[in-house]
Amino acid sequence: MFDESEVVYSYTRAQALDDGYLVDVTDTAREAGFRFPVALTRAVWGDCVAWSDDDTSRKRCPQDEAGRLWDVLTMARFYMRGATRHDTAADRCAVQVLRVPREGRGHKASIVNLRAQVGPGDQGEPCITIGFDSDF
């Protein structure tokens, strides 16, 4: 008979960070006012933070990764502070970020819908992960 309490497979936060699925942004997040470790999914990093000199030239829009990361973290903190204790899903919060996409030629910004989720780290400590709904 199948024992539901038996763990068949485990994937830790540390493994996700080592594999590159999560990008640790805790140092910058602390500067932005977060008290817990924060990581972005690789998908969010690629879509909302990653930026190169080639992107600046192609888009004719001077940006950098530090500024784009700050935008994501600032908006996440803004939305998380606005969430109330009476929310039915107190462990997660919808976040909207206005960002210039790397693809295409124009530099028109568009809104991206993200989710900030609080969950336990590998030792049970609170950690925050910011990703797309499909990342969770």
Residue frames relative to the residue before (quaternion, step in Angstrom):
aa qw qx qy qz dx dy dz
M 1.0000 0.0000 0.0000 0.0000 0.00 0.00 0.00
F 0.5120 -0.6563 0.4741 0.2868 3.57 -1.14 0.71
D 0.2379 -0.7654 0.5863 0.1175 3.56 -0.81 1.05
E 0.3493 -0.7817 0.4829 0.1837 3.61 -0.37 1.25
S 0.6571 0.5220 -0.3192 0.4403 3.60 1.13 -0.47
E 0.5661 0.6015 -0.3862 0.4106 3.60 1.23 -0.22
V 0.3422 -0.7331 0.5546 0.1947 3.56 -0.83 1.04
V 0.2495 -0.7809 0.5591 0.1242 3.56 -0.72 1.08
Y 0.7985 -0.0353 0.0666 0.5973 3.57 0.99 -0.84
S 0.0606 -0.7903 0.6095 0.0147 3.57 -1.04 0.76
Y 0.0561 -0.7688 0.6370 0.0057 3.57 -1.01 0.88
T 0.2305 -0.8258 0.5041 0.1040 3.57 -0.31 1.25
R 0.6412 -0.4983 0.4138 0.4115 3.53 -1.31 0.28
A 0.6249 0.5387 -0.3349 0.4551 3.59 1.00 -0.79
Q 0.6513 0.4993 -0.3165 0.4758 3.59 0.98 -0.78
A 0.6414 0.5221 -0.3225 0.4605 3.58 0.99 -0.81
L 0.6415 0.4990 -0.3155 0.4899 3.59 1.07 -0.72
D 0.6605 0.5063 -0.3001 0.4663 3.60 0.94 -0.89
D 0.6938 0.4769 -0.2651 0.4700 3.59 1.01 -0.84
G 0.4938 -0.6680 0.4281 0.3559 3.58 1.21 -0.34
Y 0.4321 0.6816 -0.4825 0.3404 3.60 1.22 0.14
L 0.7498 0.2138 -0.1331 0.6118 3.57 1.17 -0.68
V 0.2212 -0.7455 0.6164 0.1244 3.54 -1.16 0.74
D 0.3400 -0.7551 0.5290 0.1854 3.57 -0.61 1.16
V 0.0011 0.7997 -0.5986 0.0457 3.58 -0.71 1.14
T 0.2173 0.8419 -0.4735 0.1407 3.56 1.27 0.45
D 0.6490 0.5316 -0.3445 0.4214 3.62 0.85 -0.86
T 0.6872 0.4472 -0.2759 0.5016 3.59 0.87 -0.92
A 0.6235 0.5480 -0.3402 0.4418 3.59 1.02 -0.78
R 0.6255 0.5255 -0.3440 0.4629 3.61 1.00 -0.73
E 0.6323 0.5186 -0.3253 0.4748 3.59 1.02 -0.76
A 0.6889 0.4698 -0.2642 0.4847 3.58 1.13 -0.70
G 0.6609 -0.5556 0.2960 0.4086 3.60 1.27 0.06
F 0.4861 0.6461 -0.4540 0.3743 3.61 1.21 0.11
R 0.3250 -0.7584 0.5374 0.1741 3.57 -1.06 0.78
F 0.7259 0.3885 -0.2141 0.5256 3.58 1.23 -0.43
P 0.6329 -0.5088 0.3994 0.4255 3.60 -1.21 0.32
V 0.1232 -0.7890 0.6010 0.0338 3.57 -1.05 0.85
A 0.0066 -0.7693 0.6388 -0.0054 3.54 -1.09 0.83
L 0.2803 -0.7091 0.6187 0.1892 3.53 -1.26 0.58
T 0.4821 -0.6063 0.5207 0.3590 3.55 -1.14 0.50
R 0.6322 -0.5339 0.3978 0.3964 3.58 -1.18 0.52
A 0.6254 0.5498 -0.3406 0.4365 3.60 1.02 -0.74
V 0.6668 0.4768 -0.3033 0.4859 3.60 0.94 -0.84
W 0.6140 0.5372 -0.3523 0.4586 3.58 0.99 -0.81
G 0.6983 0.4898 -0.2754 0.4435 3.59 0.82 -0.98
D 0.7341 0.4305 -0.2321 0.4710 3.57 0.99 -0.79
C 0.8215 0.2978 -0.1116 0.4733 3.58 0.87 -0.91
V 0.7656 0.3537 -0.1887 0.5030 3.62 1.14 -0.49
A 0.6432 0.5532 -0.3441 0.4024 3.60 0.76 -1.00
W 0.1744 0.7590 -0.6065 0.1602 3.55 -0.95 0.98
S 0.1059 -0.8048 0.5830 0.0355 3.57 -0.90 0.90
D 0.6707 -0.4568 0.3792 0.4446 3.55 -1.31 0.09
D 0.6063 0.5470 -0.3503 0.4587 3.59 1.11 -0.66
D 0.6222 0.5280 -0.3387 0.4684 3.59 1.04 -0.75
T 0.6430 0.5216 -0.3203 0.4603 3.58 0.95 -0.88
S 0.6715 0.4929 -0.2954 0.4679 3.60 0.92 -0.89
R 0.6966 0.4808 -0.2771 0.4548 3.57 0.84 -0.99
K 0.7459 0.4037 -0.2098 0.4864 3.56 0.92 -0.91
R 0.2503 -0.7716 0.5279 0.2517 3.56 1.24 -0.52
C 0.5557 0.5509 -0.3742 0.4977 3.47 1.06 0.96
P 0.2266 -0.8139 0.5174 0.1364 3.60 -0.13 1.23
Q 0.1787 0.7410 -0.6238 0.1729 3.53 -0.65 1.22
D 0.1233 -0.7703 0.6123 0.1287 3.54 -1.31 0.09
E 0.6746 -0.5226 0.3407 0.3947 3.54 -1.25 0.41
A 0.6226 0.5495 -0.3554 0.4290 3.59 0.98 -0.75
G 0.6846 0.4803 -0.2811 0.4707 3.58 0.93 -0.87
R 0.6599 0.5004 -0.3095 0.4673 3.56 0.99 -0.80
L 0.6248 0.5169 -0.3353 0.4795 3.60 1.05 -0.73
W 0.6351 0.5316 -0.3257 0.4560 3.56 0.95 -0.87
D 0.6274 0.5364 -0.3306 0.4576 3.60 1.01 -0.80
V 0.6629 0.4982 -0.3106 0.4646 3.60 0.88 -0.93
L 0.7016 0.4726 -0.2780 0.4552 3.58 0.83 -0.97
T 0.6349 0.5291 -0.3294 0.4566 3.59 0.99 -0.79
M 0.6859 0.4626 -0.2935 0.4789 3.59 0.89 -0.88
A 0.6192 0.5298 -0.3536 0.4592 3.61 1.00 -0.70
R 0.6679 0.4892 -0.3058 0.4702 3.58 0.89 -0.89
F 0.6210 0.5461 -0.3339 0.4524 3.60 1.00 -0.81
Y 0.7077 0.4472 -0.2681 0.4768 3.59 0.79 -0.98
M 0.6576 0.5117 -0.3227 0.4490 3.59 0.96 -0.78
R 0.6458 0.5082 -0.3268 0.4668 3.59 1.01 -0.70
G 0.6713 0.5021 -0.2930 0.4598 3.57 1.13 -0.62
A 0.5481 0.5991 -0.4059 0.4194 3.57 1.21 -0.33
T 0.3096 -0.7691 0.5329 0.1695 3.56 -0.96 0.82
R 0.6175 -0.5451 0.4186 0.3826 3.53 -1.26 0.32
H 0.6488 0.5306 -0.3172 0.4437 3.58 1.22 -0.31
D 0.4162 0.6912 -0.4859 0.3360 3.59 1.27 0.08
T 0.5119 -0.6594 0.4532 0.3126 3.56 -1.03 0.76
A 0.7528 0.2651 -0.1686 0.5784 3.59 1.12 -0.56
A 0.0711 -0.8557 0.5124 0.0133 3.56 0.47 1.23
D 0.6433 0.5367 -0.3309 0.4342 3.60 1.21 -0.29
R 0.7794 0.2326 -0.1504 0.5619 3.60 1.25 -0.07
C 0.1184 -0.7871 0.6051 0.0167 3.50 -1.22 0.60
A 0.4111 -0.6789 0.5505 0.2588 3.57 -1.00 0.86
V 0.0759 -0.7850 0.6148 -0.0042 3.55 -1.01 0.91
Q 0.1241 -0.7718 0.6185 0.0798 3.56 -0.99 0.85
V 0.0737 -0.7841 0.6162 -0.0001 3.54 -0.98 0.97
L 0.2766 -0.7256 0.6070 0.1686 3.54 -0.99 0.88
R 0.1403 0.8057 -0.5595 0.1346 3.57 -0.54 1.15
V 0.4589 -0.6291 0.5488 0.3039 3.53 -1.28 0.50
P 0.3626 -0.7414 0.5121 0.2379 3.61 -0.65 1.02
R 0.5110 -0.6486 0.4712 0.3101 3.57 -1.11 0.65
E 0.6576 0.5133 -0.3138 0.4534 3.59 1.08 -0.65
G 0.7540 0.3907 -0.2866 0.4435 3.53 -1.26 0.40
R 0.5690 -0.6292 0.4284 0.3112 3.53 -1.32 0.07
G 0.6657 0.5216 -0.3148 0.4309 3.57 0.96 -0.76
H 0.3535 -0.7292 0.5412 0.2246 3.53 -1.29 0.24
K 0.2947 0.7596 -0.5198 0.2570 3.54 1.14 0.65
A 0.3713 -0.7355 0.5294 0.2026 3.56 -0.81 1.04
S 0.0788 -0.7779 0.6214 0.0513 3.54 -1.20 0.58
I 0.5226 -0.6352 0.4761 0.3111 3.53 -1.25 0.52
V 0.1349 -0.7601 0.6332 0.0553 3.52 -1.05 0.91
N 0.2908 -0.7546 0.5669 0.1567 3.57 -0.94 0.93
L 0.0337 -0.7935 0.6064 -0.0399 3.52 -0.74 1.16
R 0.2534 -0.7276 0.6042 0.2033 3.52 -1.36 0.01
A 0.1901 -0.7248 0.6507 0.1226 3.53 -1.05 0.88
Q 0.0277 -0.8151 0.5776 -0.0342 3.55 -0.69 1.10
V 0.2489 -0.7425 0.6073 0.1343 3.53 -0.98 0.96
G 0.1491 0.7805 -0.5938 0.1266 3.53 -0.86 0.96
P 0.6360 -0.5403 0.3793 0.3998 3.54 -1.24 0.12
G 0.3994 -0.6632 0.5759 0.2627 3.53 -1.18 0.68
D 0.7720 -0.3768 0.2505 0.4464 3.55 -1.29 -0.11
Q 0.7370 0.3537 -0.2167 0.5336 3.59 1.18 -0.49
G 0.6356 -0.5525 0.3197 0.4342 3.58 1.26 0.31
E 0.4881 0.6648 -0.4300 0.3673 3.59 1.28 -0.01
P 0.5465 -0.6152 0.4387 0.3611 3.63 -1.10 0.57
C 0.0109 0.7681 -0.6387 0.0443 3.55 -1.03 0.93
I 0.2704 -0.7477 0.5852 0.1595 3.55 -1.18 0.58
T 0.0728 -0.7675 0.6361 0.0312 3.53 -1.01 0.89
I 0.1528 -0.7707 0.6147 0.0700 3.55 -0.93 0.96
G 0.2001 0.7849 -0.5585 0.1790 3.55 -0.70 1.12
F 0.5949 -0.4837 0.4630 0.4446 3.51 -1.34 -0.23
D 0.6536 -0.4997 0.3708 0.4308 3.61 -1.15 0.43
S 0.6723 0.5181 -0.2953 0.4385 3.58 0.98 -0.84
D 0.5961 0.5879 -0.3560 0.4151 3.61 1.23 -0.31
F 0.6960 0.4879 -0.2669 0.4542 3.58 1.18 -0.47
